C-alpha cells in the first residue's frame, strides 16, 4: 500500500476519533492528539528550534480545539491541525517579535531543525549512508521547499491541500516541489527519483 492510500485510511480513522471527541469522548480526543503529536512537532521544527515553545503551542491548539469542538467541522484532520499550529506559531511570533510579520520572513525561516524527521524517512533510504545523504540534501533546501517536501512526501498531502495550508496558490506549490526535487536529484538521485515515481507532482 502506497503512502497516499495510507494517508486516506489514516484520515478515516482520525475522523472517527474526532466524531467521538465532538460528543465529549475525552479518551478519543486524547488518542487523536497522541496520534498526531509527533507529526505536529516535526512540522513545527520548520519554523523554530525551541522545543518547549513547540510543546506549548501544540498543547494550546488542542486545548482550544477541545473547548470549541462542538462548533468545529473537520474534513481532513491532519490538515486542520497543521493549519491550526501554523496559525498559532504565527500569532506567537508576532506577539513576541512584532517586526516579524510572517513565518516566512528570513529571520524565522532560518530556524529549522530537520533532525526530528529522521524517523519518518521510508524505503528510499535503505541504509545509514543514504539516510545521511538525504538529511544533508534536505537541509540545503530553502525553508519553504523543506516545508513543501515535508507536507508532500512525509504526510502525503495533495498540492491543493498544501496550498491551502501554506496560504499560497497551487502553482506555487508545484514550483516549490519542482525546484526541491531538482536540487535533491543533483545530490541524492535515487531518492529523488523514488519520490517522483511514488508521488505525482501535480
N, CA, C and O of each residue as an XYZ file, in Angstrom:
808
protein
N       0.842     -1.192      0.000
C       0.000      0.000      0.000
C       0.883      1.250      0.000
O       1.781      1.373      0.833
N       0.630      2.189     -0.942
C       1.452      3.383     -1.004
C       1.008      4.392      0.050
O      -0.016      4.220      0.710
N       1.813      5.456      0.188
C       1.561      6.410      1.263
C       0.249      7.150      1.078
O      -0.406      7.501      2.059
N      -0.142      7.390     -0.161
C      -1.392      8.109     -0.408
C      -2.578      7.334      0.157
O      -3.463      7.914      0.787
N      -2.593      6.009     -0.071
C      -3.682      5.199      0.470
C      -3.606      5.114      1.990
O      -4.631      5.095      2.673
N      -2.394      5.062      2.507
C      -2.243      5.056      3.965
C      -2.762      6.356      4.560
O      -3.377      6.358      5.627
N      -2.510      7.461      3.865
C      -2.981      8.759      4.344
C      -4.501      8.806      4.374
O      -5.091      9.324      5.322
N      -5.138      8.265      3.336
C      -6.604      8.238      3.277
C      -7.168      7.398      4.413
O      -8.116      7.802      5.088
N      -6.578      6.228      4.617
C      -7.048      5.353      5.688
C      -6.832      5.985      7.057
O      -7.678      5.877      7.945
N      -5.687      6.648      7.216
C      -5.415      7.293      8.497
C      -6.411      8.408      8.760
O      -6.865      8.575      9.892
N      -6.762      9.178      7.726
C      -7.720     10.259      7.916
C      -9.090      9.716      8.316
O      -9.784     10.313      9.139
N      -9.471      8.591      7.738
C     -10.744      7.980      8.112
C     -10.738      7.596      9.590
O     -11.725      7.797     10.297
N      -9.620      7.044     10.045
C      -9.501      6.669     11.453
C      -9.533      7.909     12.350
O     -10.203      7.918     13.383
N      -8.802      8.958     11.947
C      -8.774     10.185     12.739
C     -10.143     10.864     12.769
O     -10.543     11.429     13.787
N     -10.851     10.803     11.651
C     -12.196     11.385     11.612
C     -13.146     10.651     12.561
O     -14.010     11.260     13.192
N     -12.967      9.341     12.646
C     -13.778      8.559     13.583
C     -13.510      9.000     15.015
O     -14.437      9.176     15.806
N     -12.227      9.176     15.340
C     -11.871      9.665     16.671
C     -12.433     11.064     16.894
O     -12.929     11.372     17.978
N     -12.357     11.904     15.879
C     -12.844     13.280     16.013
C     -14.351     13.316     16.263
O     -14.823     14.076     17.108
N     -15.095     12.507     15.541
C     -16.544     12.486     15.728
C     -16.898     12.035     17.144
O     -17.844     12.544     17.744
N     -16.151     11.099     17.663
C     -16.377     10.670     19.044
C     -15.995     11.783     20.023
O     -16.670     12.001     21.030
N     -14.905     12.479     19.711
C     -14.458     13.572     20.576
C     -15.484     14.694     20.619
O     -15.691     15.314     21.663
N     -16.122     14.954     19.490
C     -17.112     16.038     19.433
C     -18.274     15.798     20.383
O     -18.911     16.743     20.849
N     -18.546     14.536     20.665
C     -19.633     14.215     21.582
C     -19.190     14.274     23.042
O     -19.987     14.046     23.951
N     -17.901     14.584     23.259
C     -17.394     14.694     24.619
C     -16.537     13.537     25.074
O     -16.208     13.429     26.255
N     -16.171     12.663     24.139
C     -15.342     11.497     24.460
C     -13.882     11.945     24.630
O     -13.169     12.148     23.647
N     -13.454     12.094     25.877
C     -12.099     12.569     26.153
C     -11.044     11.543     25.763
O      -9.949     11.908     25.335
N     -11.367     10.274     25.909
C     -10.412      9.223     25.553
C     -10.107      9.282     24.064
O      -8.947      9.198     23.660
N     -11.152      9.428     23.244
C     -10.966      9.518     21.790
C     -10.142     10.747     21.429
O      -9.293     10.691     20.539
N     -10.390     11.851     22.114
C      -9.646     13.077     21.820
C      -8.176     12.911     22.186
O      -7.297     13.359     21.450
N      -7.909     12.281     23.299
C      -6.518     12.038     23.701
C      -5.825     11.109     22.717
O      -4.645     11.290     22.416
N      -6.549     10.117     22.215
C      -5.978      9.217     21.219
C      -5.648      9.970     19.946
O      -4.601      9.742     19.342
N      -6.532     10.867     19.533
C      -6.289     11.676     18.338
C      -5.056     12.551     18.538
O      -4.197     12.634     17.660
N      -4.976     13.201     19.695
C      -3.840     14.078     19.984
C      -2.531     13.295     19.996
O      -1.526     13.742     19.445
N      -2.552     12.126     20.627
C      -1.350     11.298     20.693
C      -0.929     10.836     19.302
O       0.262     10.788     18.992
N      -1.905     10.498     18.467
C      -1.622     10.014     17.119
C      -0.947     11.084     16.271
O      -0.102     10.769     15.433
N      -1.310     12.338     16.479
C      -0.831     13.421     15.624
C       0.331     14.211     16.219
O       0.925     15.044     15.535
N       0.656     13.961     17.473
C       1.630     14.810     18.164
C       2.989     14.834     17.467
O       3.542     15.911     17.240
N       3.528     13.684     17.128
C       4.879     13.643     16.546
C       4.933     14.366     15.210
O       5.898     15.075     14.925
N       3.904     14.190     14.390
C       3.871     14.863     13.091
C       3.791     16.375     13.277
O       4.451     17.127     12.560
N       2.988     16.817     14.231
C       2.874     18.248     14.505
C       4.200     18.814     15.012
O       4.618     19.898     14.607
N       4.846     18.073     15.893
C       6.126     18.530     16.428
C       7.153     18.649     15.303
O       7.864     19.649     15.206
N       7.226     17.623     14.456
C       8.172     17.653     13.346
C       7.882     18.812     12.407
O       8.807     19.462     11.920
N       6.616     19.076     12.149
C       6.238     20.185     11.269
C       6.673     21.518     11.871
O       7.178     22.389     11.163
N       6.480     21.671     13.157
C       6.818     22.940     13.819
C       8.309     23.232     13.780
O       8.710     24.393     13.854
N       9.146     22.190     13.666
C      10.585     22.431     13.623
C      11.020     23.105     12.332
O      12.176     23.507     12.204
N      10.103     23.233     11.368
C      10.405     24.035     10.180
C      10.503     25.520     10.516
O      11.094     26.299      9.769
N       9.912     25.903     11.659
C       9.792     27.313     11.979
C      10.594     27.748     13.197
O      10.980     28.913     13.293
N      10.848     26.850     14.117
C      11.585     27.211     15.322
C      12.282     25.983     15.893
O      11.811     24.858     15.725
N      13.394     26.203     16.563
C      14.123     25.116     17.211
C      13.861     25.070     18.712
O      14.458     24.266     19.428
N      12.969     25.932     19.184
C      12.622     25.993     20.603
C      11.618     24.882     20.926
O      10.421     25.029     20.679
N      12.110     23.783     21.474
C      11.266     22.611     21.718
C      10.165     22.891     22.738
O       9.041     22.413     22.585
N      10.480     23.653     23.766
C       9.466     23.985     24.767
C       8.373     24.852     24.164
O       7.192     24.675     24.462
N       8.772     25.787     23.319
C       7.811     26.646     22.630
C       6.881     25.814     21.754
O       5.675     26.058     21.708
N       7.449     24.830     21.058
C       6.648     23.950     20.205
C       5.654     23.162     21.043
O       4.476     23.074     20.697
N       6.124     22.590     22.143
C       5.244     21.799     23.011
C       4.091     22.645     23.541
O       2.943     22.201     23.562
N       4.408     23.874     23.971
C       3.364     24.760     24.494
C       2.354     25.118     23.402
O       1.152     25.187     23.659
N       2.845     25.343     22.195
C       1.964     25.714     21.087
C       1.027     24.570     20.718
O      -0.157     24.789     20.463
N       1.558     23.350     20.690
C       0.724     22.187     20.382
C      -0.333     21.990     21.468
O      -1.495     21.714     21.172
N       0.080     22.133     22.714
C      -0.869     21.994     23.810
C      -1.972     23.047     23.700
O      -3.144     22.759     23.945
N      -1.593     24.250     23.334
C      -2.552     25.342     23.214
C      -3.605     25.057     22.145
O      -4.793     25.294     22.365
N      -3.177     24.553     20.997
C      -4.165     24.312     19.938
C      -5.111     23.177     20.326
O      -6.294     23.226     19.988
N      -4.620     22.169     21.020
C      -5.505     21.074     21.411
C      -6.496     21.528     22.481
O      -7.655     21.113     22.468
N      -6.055     22.360     23.389
C      -6.972     22.908     24.399
C      -8.063     23.728     23.714
O      -9.246     23.593     24.029
N      -7.653     24.574     22.778
C      -8.623     25.423     22.087
C      -9.593     24.596     21.251
O     -10.789     24.884     21.219
N      -9.085     23.575     20.578
C      -9.954     22.721     19.767
C     -10.958     21.978     20.652
O     -12.135     21.870     20.306
N     -10.494     21.473     21.784
C     -11.396     20.769     22.690
C     -12.503     21.697     23.187
O     -13.667     21.301     23.251
N     -12.145     22.914     23.533
C     -13.136     23.864     24.053
C     -14.150     24.264     22.985
O     -15.300     24.568     23.300
N     -13.724     24.266     21.721
C     -14.598     24.707     20.633
C     -15.104     23.544     19.782
O     -15.643     23.769     18.699
N     -14.944     22.330     20.243
C     -15.193     21.147     19.424
C     -16.598     21.092     18.832
O     -16.785     20.612     17.714
N     -17.571     21.577     19.571
C     -18.958     21.492     19.106
C     -19.207     22.357     17.877
O     -20.140     22.093     17.118
N     -18.398     23.372     17.672
C     -18.612     24.303     16.551
C     -17.641     24.069     15.400
O     -17.696     24.779     14.396
N     -16.751     23.081     15.529
C     -15.716     22.846     14.524
C     -16.117     21.716     13.585
O     -16.542     20.649     14.027
N     -15.978     21.962     12.286
C     -16.203     20.928     11.275
C     -14.878     20.628     10.605
O     -14.216     21.532     10.097
N     -14.487     19.360     10.601
C     -13.205     18.955     10.040
C     -13.408     17.905      8.959
O     -14.136     16.932      9.150
N     -12.747     18.118      7.810
C     -12.784     17.134      6.733
C     -11.489     16.321      6.699
O     -11.510     15.097      6.569
N     -10.360     17.031      6.818
C      -9.054     16.377      6.853
C      -8.381     16.762      8.161
O      -7.981     17.911      8.348
N      -8.258     15.807      9.054
C      -7.804     16.096     10.411
C      -6.382     16.646     10.436
O      -6.119     17.651     11.097
N      -5.457     15.995      9.718
C      -4.060     16.433      9.741
C      -3.920     17.850      9.212
O      -3.187     18.661      9.779
N      -4.624     18.149      8.122
C      -4.537     19.486      7.538
C      -5.065     20.523      8.518
O      -4.465     21.585      8.685
N      -6.176     20.222      9.162
C      -6.740     21.165     10.128
C      -5.757     21.423     11.266
O      -5.583     22.563     11.695
N      -5.119     20.364     11.750
C      -4.180     20.525     12.862
C      -2.912     21.252     12.440
O      -2.414     22.107     13.173
N      -2.382     20.918     11.258
C      -1.210     21.638     10.755
C      -1.518     23.123     10.602
O      -0.723     23.978     10.992
N      -2.676     23.417     10.033
C      -3.071     24.818      9.825
C      -3.227     25.538     11.162
O      -2.781     26.674     11.321
N      -3.859     24.869     12.113
C      -4.041     25.469     13.441
C      -2.703     25.762     14.101
O      -2.515     26.822     14.697
N      -1.771     24.814     13.992
C      -0.453     25.006     14.594
C       0.314     26.117     13.889
O       0.971     26.935     14.534
N       0.230     26.143     12.578
C       0.913     27.198     11.816
C       0.413     28.573     12.239
O       1.203     29.494     12.444
N      -0.911     28.703     12.367
C      -1.502     29.977     12.783
C      -1.106     30.331     14.212
O      -0.852     31.495     14.522
N      -1.054     29.320     15.083
C      -0.653     29.551     16.467
C       0.780     30.056     16.535
O       1.072     31.009     17.258
N       1.668     29.426     15.791
C       3.066     29.860     15.770
C       3.184     31.279     15.228
O       3.938     32.095     15.758
N       2.435     31.566     14.172
C       2.457     32.899     13.581
C       2.015     33.951     14.591
O       2.634     35.009     14.709
N       0.940     33.654     15.318
C       0.448     34.600     16.323
C       1.476     34.827     17.423
O       1.685     35.956     17.866
N       2.111     33.752     17.855
C       3.088     33.880     18.930
C       4.329     34.646     18.477
O       4.880     35.449     19.231
N       4.764     34.394     17.245
C       5.913     35.141     16.729
C       5.586     36.621     16.610
O       6.411     37.474     16.940
N       4.400     36.920     16.145
C       4.004     38.329     16.003
C       3.894     38.997     17.361
O       4.238     40.169     17.515
N       3.412     38.246     18.351
C       3.248     38.805     19.684
C       4.605     39.068     20.340
O       4.800     40.095     20.991
N       5.528     38.143     20.165
C       6.832     38.285     20.823
C       7.809     39.124     20.019
O       8.701     39.758     20.583
N       7.640     39.129     18.693
C       8.524     39.882     17.816
C       7.691     40.575     16.749
O       7.584     40.078     15.627
N       7.095     41.727     17.087
C       6.176     42.413     16.183
C       6.762     42.725     14.819
O       6.020     42.824     13.842
N       8.059     42.880     14.729
C       8.661     43.245     13.446
C       8.666     42.070     12.480
O       8.893     42.254     11.284
N       8.418     40.856     12.986
C       8.356     39.704     12.102
C       6.907     39.495     11.706
O       6.105     39.015     12.508
N       6.564     39.852     10.475
C       5.170     39.826     10.044
C       4.743     38.487      9.494
O       3.556     38.269      9.250
N       5.691     37.579      9.292
C       5.327     36.302      8.691
C       6.305     35.226      9.106
O       7.478     35.496      9.361
N       5.802     33.985      9.171
C       6.690     32.858      9.447
C       7.662     32.630      8.322
O       8.658     31.927      8.492
N       7.388     33.217      7.163
C       8.260     33.044      6.012
C       9.350     34.105      5.951
O      10.148     34.129      5.014
N       9.383     34.981      6.950
C      10.409     36.010      6.960
C      11.774     35.369      7.127
O      11.861     34.280      7.694
N      12.859     36.007      6.650
C      14.189     35.404      6.722
C      14.589     35.014      8.128
O      15.178     33.953      8.336
N      14.267     35.886      9.124
C      14.695     35.601     10.482
C      14.093     34.304     10.990
O      14.786     33.501     11.615
N      12.803     34.090     10.727
C      12.131     32.895     11.208
C      12.470     31.698     10.349
O      12.609     30.587     10.859
N      12.605     31.909      9.054
C      12.870     30.796      8.147
C      14.206     30.135      8.437
O      14.388     28.954      8.139
N      15.143     30.877      9.012
C      16.439     30.294      9.298
C      16.384     29.306     10.454
O      17.305     28.510     10.635
N      15.301     29.350     11.243
C      15.193     28.451     12.381
C      14.575     27.144     11.919
O      13.356     27.053     11.771
N      15.387     26.149     11.693
C      14.863     24.871     11.214
C      15.733     23.731     11.704
O      16.961     23.811     11.682
N      15.079     22.671     12.146
C      15.805     21.511     12.634
C      15.094     20.276     12.137
O      14.057     19.877     12.668
N      15.670     19.669     11.098
C      15.005     18.522     10.490
C      15.410     17.212     11.144
O      15.032     16.150     10.650
N      16.160     17.246     12.230
C      16.597     16.003     12.844
C      15.420     15.142     13.286
O      15.489     13.916     13.210
N      14.322     15.779     13.756
C      13.196     15.013     14.258
C      12.439     14.287     13.157
O      11.591     13.448     13.459
N      12.716     14.581     11.895
C      12.004     13.944     10.804
C      12.635     12.621     10.400
O      12.073     11.876      9.598
N      13.810     12.332     10.961
C      14.536     11.131     10.555
C      13.674      9.885     10.613
O      13.725      9.048      9.711
N      12.886      9.758     11.664
C      12.137      8.529     11.866
C      11.057      8.326     10.826
O      10.513      7.227     10.720
N      10.726      9.364     10.046
C       9.675      9.243      9.050
C      10.224      8.916      7.664
O       9.453      8.704      6.728
N      11.547      8.872      7.524
C      12.124      8.560      6.225
C      11.892      7.093      5.905
O      12.140      6.224      6.741
N      11.403      6.811      4.668
C      10.972      5.451      4.360
C      11.938      4.700      3.470
O      13.152      4.853      3.599
N      11.404      3.882      2.557
C      12.217      2.923      1.826
C      13.244      3.543      0.912
O      14.159      2.844      0.477
N      13.141      4.824      0.598
C      14.135      5.446     -0.246
C      15.484      5.545      0.420
O      16.480      5.824     -0.247
N      15.544      5.324      1.723
C      16.792      5.399      2.473
C      17.026      4.059      3.157
O      16.677      3.881      4.324
N      17.604      3.139      2.444
C      17.723      1.774      2.936
C      18.868      1.610      3.921
O      18.855      0.662      4.706
N      19.856      2.492      3.911
C      20.996      2.318      4.806
C      21.417      3.653      5.394
O      20.940      4.710      4.980
N      22.320      3.589      6.365
C      22.715      4.785      7.096
C      23.374      5.813      6.189
O      23.219      7.016      6.401
N      24.105      5.352      5.182
C      24.780      6.279      4.283
C      23.765      7.095      3.490
O      23.909      8.310      3.355
N      22.739      6.429      2.965
C      21.735      7.152      2.194
C      20.917      8.068      3.094
O      20.512      9.150      2.669
N      20.668      7.643      4.345
C      19.957      8.496      5.289
C      20.711      9.803      5.502
O      20.122     10.884      5.501
N      22.015      9.685      5.684
C      22.836     10.870      5.896
C      22.792     11.783      4.677
O      22.681     13.002      4.812
N      22.878     11.196      3.494
C      22.849     11.987      2.266
C      21.528     12.732      2.112
O      21.502     13.901      1.729
N      20.432     12.038      2.415
C      19.119     12.675      2.297
C      18.971     13.813      3.290
O      18.497     14.891      2.932
N      19.375     13.583      4.549
C      19.282     14.650      5.552
C      20.111     15.860      5.147
O      19.671     17.002      5.279
N      21.307     15.595      4.655
C      22.171     16.701      4.245
C      21.568     17.452      3.060
O      21.625     18.680      2.998
N      20.994     16.704      2.125
C      20.403     17.329      0.944
C      19.190     18.168      1.314
O      19.044     19.293      0.836
N      18.326     17.633      2.153
C      17.135     18.372      2.570
C      17.518     19.640      3.318
O      16.891     20.684      3.141
N      18.538     19.547      4.145
C      18.958     20.705      4.928
C      19.508     21.835      4.075
O      19.588     22.974      4.536
N      19.895     21.534      2.822
C      20.411     22.587      1.950
C      19.297     23.312      1.212
O      19.540     24.351      0.598
N      18.075     22.781      1.261
C      16.961     23.408      0.553
C      16.518     24.675      1.274
O      16.652     24.765      2.495
N      15.988     25.662      0.535
C      15.343     26.811      1.187
C      14.212     26.316      2.080
O      13.629     25.263      1.823
N      13.902     27.073      3.126
C      12.977     26.599      4.140
C      11.577     26.321      3.604
O      10.933     25.369      4.045
N      11.094     27.129      2.664
C       9.757     26.878      2.108
C       9.738     25.580      1.305
O       8.732     24.870      1.294
N      10.843     25.269      0.637
C      10.933     23.998     -0.075
C      10.958     22.840      0.913
O      10.353     21.798      0.662
N      11.651     23.015      2.031
C      11.665     21.987      3.066
C      10.246     21.727      3.583
O       9.847     20.580      3.782
N       9.501     22.800      3.794
C       8.134     22.653      4.302
C       7.264     21.891      3.309
O       6.487     21.021      3.701
N       7.395     22.218      2.025
C       6.602     21.544      0.997
C       6.983     20.071      0.914
O       6.108     19.214      0.798
N       8.277     19.767      0.972
C       8.729     18.374      0.930
C       8.157     17.606      2.116
O       7.698     16.475      1.961
N       8.182     18.212      3.292
C       7.630     17.567      4.484
C       6.157     17.238      4.298
O       5.730     16.116      4.571
N       5.380     18.208      3.837
C       3.938     18.017      3.709
C       3.579     17.037      2.596
O       2.647     16.245      2.730
N       4.332     17.099      1.493
C       4.022     16.266      0.336
C       4.467     14.822      0.537
O       3.675     13.895      0.363
N       5.716     14.633      0.900
C       6.288     13.299      0.867
C       6.270     12.567      2.209
O       6.318     11.338      2.242
N       6.201     13.308      3.312
C       6.165     12.646      4.602
C       4.762     12.575      5.181
O       4.501     11.794      6.096
N       3.849     13.398      4.643
C       2.469     13.374      5.126
C       1.455     13.088      4.029
O       0.263     12.971      4.314
N       1.898     12.972      2.786
C       1.033     12.544      1.704
C      -0.071     13.515      1.334
O      -1.112     13.093      0.829
N       0.128     14.813      1.574
C      -0.909     15.790      1.249
C      -0.921     16.094     -0.244
O       0.111     16.031     -0.912
N      -2.100     16.425     -0.754
C      -2.240     16.838     -2.137
C      -1.779     18.289     -2.287
O      -1.714     19.037     -1.311
N      -1.460     18.674     -3.527
C      -0.993     20.045     -3.762
C      -2.021     21.086     -3.334
O      -1.662     22.123     -2.776
N      -3.304     20.812     -3.596
C      -4.351     21.754     -3.189
C      -4.379     21.913     -1.676
O      -4.591     23.013     -1.164
N      -4.168     20.830     -0.972
C      -4.182     20.874      0.485
C      -2.972     21.642      1.025
O      -3.086     22.407      1.982
N      -1.827     21.429      0.404
C      -0.620     22.157      0.805
C      -0.796     23.649      0.543
O      -0.410     24.481      1.364
N      -1.375     23.978     -0.597
C      -1.591     25.381     -0.952
C      -2.479     26.072      0.083
O      -2.210     27.199      0.499
N      -3.541     25.375      0.490
C      -4.440     25.941      1.491
C      -3.724     26.125      2.825
O      -3.892     27.144      3.494
N      -2.937     25.144      3.199
C      -2.245     25.192      4.481
C      -1.212     26.316      4.518
O      -1.100     27.029      5.515
N      -0.457     26.471      3.425
C       0.625     27.443      3.388
C       0.186     28.827      2.905
O       0.989     29.759      2.855
N      -1.106     28.951      2.549
C      -1.638     30.223      2.054
C      -0.940     30.686      0.778
O      -0.610     31.862      0.625
N      -0.722     29.737     -0.135
C      -0.176     30.066     -1.449
C      -1.034     29.360     -2.495
O      -1.885     28.542     -2.148
N      -0.816     29.673     -3.782
C      -1.628     29.009     -4.798
C      -1.028     27.669     -5.204
O       0.116     27.354     -4.876
N      -1.827     26.893     -5.923
C      -1.440     25.528     -6.284
C      -0.188     25.513     -7.169
O       0.665     24.637     -7.027
N      -0.084     26.472     -8.071
C       1.075     26.523     -8.952
C       2.344     26.796     -8.172
O       3.405     26.271     -8.511
N       2.252     27.608     -7.136
C       3.424     27.889     -6.308
C       3.903     26.622     -5.610
O       5.106     26.409     -5.459
N       2.958     25.779     -5.183
C       3.319     24.501     -4.570
C       4.067     23.637     -5.581
O       5.113     23.066     -5.270
N       3.521     23.546     -6.801
C       4.159     22.752     -7.852
C       5.563     23.280     -8.152
O       6.497     22.504     -8.350
N       5.699     24.588     -8.185
C       7.006     25.193     -8.464
C       8.014     24.872     -7.366
O       9.168     24.551     -7.652
N       7.580     24.956     -6.111
C       8.466     24.655     -4.989
C       8.895     23.186     -5.013
O      10.057     22.869     -4.761
N       7.953     22.297     -5.316
C       8.279     20.876     -5.405
C       9.261     20.601     -6.537
O      10.212     19.836     -6.379
N       9.018     21.236     -7.679
C       9.887     21.041     -8.841
C      11.319     21.472     -8.516
O      12.278     20.767     -8.831
N      11.448     22.635     -7.882
C      12.773     23.138     -7.532
C      13.438     22.248     -6.481
O      14.635     21.971     -6.560
N      12.652     21.804     -5.496
C      13.207     20.962     -4.431
C      13.710     19.638     -4.996
O      14.808     19.193     -4.662
N      12.913     19.014     -5.846
C      13.322     17.728     -6.412
C      14.509     17.891     -7.345
O      15.373     17.018     -7.419
N      14.550     19.012     -8.059
C      15.699     19.269     -8.922
C      16.973     19.353     -8.120
O      18.012     18.834     -8.527
N      16.891     20.018     -6.963
C      18.068     20.144     -6.103
C      18.445     18.802     -5.489
O      19.627     18.475     -5.383
N      17.447     18.027     -5.087
C      17.732     16.727     -4.482
C      18.322     15.748     -5.490
O      19.184     14.939     -5.146
N      17.858     15.822     -6.730
C      18.375     14.917     -7.759
C      19.876     15.087     -7.953
O      20.592     14.122     -8.223
N      20.337     16.306     -7.816
C      21.764     16.560     -8.027
C      22.624     16.008     -6.894
O      23.838     15.862     -7.042
N      21.985     15.700     -5.756
C      22.744     15.233     -4.599
C      22.457     13.776     -4.241
O      23.373     13.016     -3.926
N      21.189     13.394     -4.292
C      20.794     12.018     -3.967
C      19.798     11.553     -5.027
O      18.597     11.474     -4.767
N      20.289     11.256     -6.186
C      19.444     10.998     -7.344
C      18.445      9.877     -7.114
O      17.275     10.026     -7.468
N      18.866      8.764     -6.534
C      17.970      7.628     -6.370
C      16.748      8.000     -5.547
O      15.620      7.671     -5.914
N      16.973      8.685     -4.438
C      15.872      9.050     -3.559
C      14.925     10.019     -4.241
O      13.708      9.894     -4.109
N      15.469     10.979     -4.966
C      14.627     11.949     -5.650
C      13.755     11.265     -6.695
O      12.570     11.579     -6.810
N      14.327     10.331     -7.461
C      13.545      9.619     -8.462
C      12.485      8.742     -7.811
O      11.389      8.586     -8.350
N      12.805      8.175     -6.663
C      11.809      7.400     -5.931
C      10.617      8.267     -5.539
O       9.468      7.838     -5.646
N      10.896      9.483     -5.087
C       9.822     10.397     -4.727
C       8.948     10.711     -5.935
O       7.721     10.706     -5.834
N       9.570     10.982     -7.069
C       8.831     11.338     -8.274
C       7.901     10.215     -8.699
O       6.745     10.464     -9.042
N       8.390      8.984     -8.681
C       7.573      7.863     -9.130
C       6.511      7.491     -8.100
O       5.469      6.944     -8.460
N       6.759      7.777     -6.834
C       5.806      7.436     -5.790
C       4.683      8.443     -5.689
O       3.530      8.079     -5.460
N       5.021      9.719     -5.860
C       4.029     10.785     -5.713
C       4.026     11.677     -6.949
O       5.057     12.266     -7.274
N       2.876     11.797     -7.659
C       2.808     12.733     -8.781
C       2.923     14.161     -8.281
O       2.422     14.494     -7.207
N       3.586     15.002     -9.064
C       3.829     16.372     -8.627
C       2.604     17.264     -8.777
O       2.455     18.233     -8.033
N       1.739     16.959     -9.712
C       0.640     17.888     -9.988
C      -0.694     17.399     -9.473
O      -1.706     18.081     -9.636
